[in-house]
């Protein structure tokens, strides 16, 4: 069994005092632990007929590409507004201190397609909830959402589960 928590760097007081930033770049830099993380995240979905993996900008792109490759699925980027060149659908989502918007290409998924959503971390769940809404707006079926890190004290996992989305994570850290 791999110690994923030990592979994640914690940076105190970033981006502001009192926050402990959980940085997965150290996990990504270690070939064995990165492979183990991808293999562990993808294992429950190998027989789920996943059509696409949707990754949330930016670290969700890294994980999503690897998961899509392992599942022989397509990859769908979900980005901050104004970053995609084709016709898009957009949704507002809640941040800890405000609102932002994200979007995806309107033709990225088709009704009935099965999508696995991924990002590096689930905190308050605002970003992931927005991504679920975008995917469902286009008729996608959300197979599950998977993350390396859960910050359960912030309630994001419960928010997604309340939407009927199965959530899987590799490690949980208390606090922010």
N, C-alpha and C positions, 0 to 999 in steps of 0.2 A: 504494500500500500504506500502511496506517495503522500508526503506531507506538503500539500499545496499551500497551506497557510504559511509555512516557513519560507516558501519561494516567493512570497509577495512582500515587497518592501512597504513599510509604513513611514510616511513623511508627516511629522508633526507640524501643526499650524499652517497647513497649506490646503486650499488657497487663502485661508484666513485663520486668525487665531481660534483655537479650540477644535479645529477640524483635524482628524487624522486621515490623511489621504492614503488610500490603498492602491499602490502602484503595481500593476501586473507586468510592467516591462521587464522586471527581473525574472519572472516566470517565463515570459516569452523568449528571453535570451538563453535559457537553459534548454538545450535540445531534448533531453530525456524528460524533463518535467513538462515541457510544452507538449510533447507527443502524448504523454500520459494524460494531461488535461484534456486534449482534444479527444483522445480515445475514450476517456471516461464520460465526457459530455455527449458524445455521439452514440455510445453503446445502447441506450434505451430506445433509440430511434432507427436502428439498422433495419428493422422489419416493419416500419411504419409508412412505407411508400411516400416519403417526403419528396415533394416536387421542387421546393425552393427552400433555401435558408435565407432569412432576412436578417441583415446585420445593421445595428444602429451605429452611426458615426461616432467615434472613429475606431475605437478598439473592437467594436463589434464587427468591423470589416475584417480585421485580422482573424478573429475567431470564426466568423461566418464563412470566409473563404476556405479555411481548413475543414470546417464541418461539412460544407457543401461538397468538397472534394471527396471526403470519406463516404458521404451518402450518395454520390453520383447524382447530385441535385444541382439545380441552378442557384445562382447567388443574386440577391436583390439588395441594393444599398438603400438605406433610409437615411436621408441627409438633412442638414439644416437648410432652411429655405434659401432659394436662389443659387444652389450649387449643381442642380441637375439640368441638362441642356434640352430635354424633350418635354412634352406635355405632361404635367404632374398633377397629383392630388396632394392636398396640404391639410394639416391639422394643427391646431394650437395645442400646446401641452404645458403643464405646470412645472415650474422649476421651484427650487426652495424659496427663491425670492423674486417671483415674477412669472412671466409667461413668455414662451418662444414658439416658433413654428418649425415643423419638419415636413418633409415631402418625399414622395417616391414617384417614379414614372407611372403614369396611368396604365401603361401596357405591361407592367412588370409581373403581374399575376393575373390569372383568369379565374372566374367564378368556379368554385369547387376545388381549386388546387390546394394542396396540403403544404403548409408553411411552418417551419421551425424558426422561431425568433431567438436571436442571441445578442448579447452585449457582455461587456466585462463585469458589470456590477449592477445590482438592483438595490436602490436606496429608497427614495420616496415613491418610486414607481411611475412618476409622471411621464417620463420619456417612453418607457415600455408601454404604458397605457395608451399613449398617443400612437405608437407604432401598431398596436393591436387594432385600434380604431381605423387607421389607414388601411391595413390589410383587409379587415372585415368590410370596409366600404367598397373594396373591389371584389368582394365575394370569396376571399380566401378563407380556408378552414385553418385555424391555428392548432397545430398538433401539440405544441408546448412552447414554453420559453425557457431557455437555459442561460445561466450566467456562471462565471467563475466565482464571484463574491456576492453574498447576501449581507446586507446590513439590516437585520430583522427589526431592530428598534425603530427604524424609520417607516416600516409598514408597507413597503412596495410589494413584497411577495403577496401579502394578504389582499392588496388592491387588485393584483392580477388574478388571483384565485377567485375573487368575488366576480370577476368577469368570465369565469369558467375556464381559465387558462391554467393548465398544469405547469408548475414551476419546479425546475431542478437547478441546484447550485452545487459547487464543489466545496465551498467553505463559507462559514458565517463568522462575522466579527461583530461584537457588541459595540454600541455607541454609534457615532457619526462616521 
